[in-house]
Amino acid sequence: MSDPARAELRGIVENVSGATGKRYNTKDDAGHVMDTVKIIQDTTGGYLAVSHHLASDGRFRVNLATSTDLLNWHWVRELAGSNTGPASQPTIVQASNGGFLLAWEQEQSGGGNNHLAFRYFANRADLLAGRVNRSFDSPRRLSSCAEGTPNIYSITLSPDIDHSTIDIGGHYWWNCDRDRQQRGTLKNFNSWSTSAQPNFDNALLHWGVGGNIGDRDQMAFRGYSFGLIEGQYTKGDFGSWRTFVYDYQTGNADRTTIRTNGGSTAFANPSITALKAPNGQNAFVITLFIPSEGAAPGEAGQLVYYQTY
């Protein structure tokens, strides 16, 4: 039964005030906000992160940063935005061969045509230098308006990126009205297929979510597969964003009651990664965006926190 593990994970996610380490309104050392950040282990030591910020020209840019302690971040470079058009909601994973897969939500330079974009970097040096090895932009299949906010479930090489199967989560703008869930496959880095996930949506609709069902992330814990996913109770109300723990075994979701130091109430764009903490212990690093509409004083913006276990 996955119920005890799901309850334990929910307790970790909810306890921001008691986390091993945390930082509100996270920015890198170049002053960029690190919104919708995804953090992974750097196999050479420390940690890597991708995030987005809104530049002075009104475009979203995707950035890469490094850290030794999960809380203080050194900006390395922009990975997307200036040359691609507005780029946001990034995520990243390292493949078994040492390469890196980056995915984000891409817009055209003039706005609109939101879709999923994928870039593959052959190794860490290429990632830090911004040297792209393979590129793919997915056609929209489920919405004529927008598809985006990817997470990467898995990447399987047979034996390389040109012979690969990549399992991707995302959202699509259902009826061009509100976000709903999709899950797709990028095959051999040149072929894209995807399908709606109404059962995933139903897990949050059960709790009365009436707005968008958007960003999500997935991880394994105690031998089971779980996810964090955002749901907006009222369309257009940023203060109504909440984060849920989703159980891939049962198809059910638990509503969370996240406790910050100041008592913020709205939480969006969740990500979660299992990794080694700076002290070497097993840990989860969790990231949540706290909209100003539901933020306690001093807590608005990107929250990063980790808990050892």
Stockholm file with secondary structure:
# STOCKHOLM 1.0

chainA/1-309         MSDPARAELRGIVENVSGATGKRYNTKDDAGHVMDTVKIIQDTTGGYLAVSHHLASDGRFRVNLATSTDLLNWHWVRELAGSNTGPASQPTIVQASNGGFLLAWEQEQSGGGNNHLAFRYFANRADLLAGRVNRSFDSPRRLSSCAEGTPNIYSITLSPDIDHSTIDIGGHYWWNCDRDRQQRGTLKNFNSWSTSAQPNFDNALLHWGVGGNIGDRDQMAFRGYSFGLIEGQYTKGDFGSWRTFVYDYQTGNADRTTIRTNGGSTAFANPSITALKAPNGQNAFVITLFIPSEGAAPGEAGQLVYYQTY
#=GR chainA/1-309 SS CCHHHHHHHHHHHHBSTTCSEEESSCBBTTSCBCEEEEEEECTTSSEEEEEEEECTTSCEEEEEEEESSSSSBEEEEEEESTTTSCEEEEEEEECTTSCEEEEEEECCTTSCCBEEEEEEESSHHHHHHTCCSEEEECCCSSCSSBEEEEEEEEEEESSSTTSEEEEEEEEEEETTTEEEEEEEEEETTTEEEEEECHHHHHHHHTTTCCSCEEEEEEEEETTEEEEEEEEESSTTCGGGEEEEEEETTTTEEEECCCBCSSCCCCCEEEEEEEEECTTSCEEEEEEEEECGGGCCTTCCEEEEEEEEC
#=GC SS_cons         CCHHHHHHHHHHHHBSTTCSEEESSCBBTTSCBCEEEEEEECTTSSEEEEEEEECTTSCEEEEEEEESSSSSBEEEEEEESTTTSCEEEEEEEECTTSCEEEEEEECCTTSCCBEEEEEEESSHHHHHHTCCSEEEECCCSSCSSBEEEEEEEEEEESSSTTSEEEEEEEEEEETTTEEEEEEEEEETTTEEEEEECHHHHHHHHTTTCCSCEEEEEEEEETTEEEEEEEEESSTTCGGGEEEEEEETTTTEEEECCCBCSSCCCCCEEEEEEEEECTTSCEEEEEEEEECGGGCCTTCCEEEEEEEEC
//
